[in-house]
Amino acid sequence: MRTLILAAVAALSLAAPAFAGPVTLKANPVDSDGRVTLGDLFDGAGGASNVVVGQRAGPSIVFEAGQLQSLARQSGLDWANPAGLRRVVVRNAAMAPGGPAAVAPNAAVETPARPVSRPAVARAAYGERVISRNDIVEVAYEVGGVRLTISGRAEGNAAVGQRLAIRNLQSNRVIDAVATAPGQAAAGPAARASTQQLAAR
């Protein structure tokens, strides 16, 4: 009898993932109290919404996609990661610029159709600069209402609205970006828009 009970328990344990509820990663995951829950990350988390999976100590916290899948699975949720994301960034809802934060992209985001030319390093007076050489900068790429972010190292100094080169820490590629705030920059259409707005002033 004991053998049959143990076998049944083992069978249920193995079958548990099959009953996991499918969930969808939110396009702009944020939290408001420093406690990141499955409900902050996923639509459809249901009864697992209040399960805490991380503590955010600064303005954002980064999860590895595989780690996040494992944490979700432990609570009976199934996230398939259909976009093949490597990392997921969760920001403080109160500090997210223009709204909630972003999902970190994979390398495909950094490879536009035309080659990225290395920009001239922006030079700004020390008192004006918001980014200094070798700072770790969060670069936002926004297109079609989807906001993606990566982390990189600044290759020069820049004030708000000035262009600078940022080297992606993962791919070692250089990204042409525009400084938008301390430790933050924009690339792609958002960068062009920021430059045009400053030029119009």
Helices and strands as residue ranges (DSSP letters): H 2-15, G 16-19, E 21-22, E 24-25, E 30-31, E 35-37, H 38-41, E 42-43, G 46-48, E 52-55, E 60-64, H 65-74, E 77-78, E 87-92, G 107-110, E 136-143, E 146-154, E 163-168, E 174-181, E 184-187, H 189-200
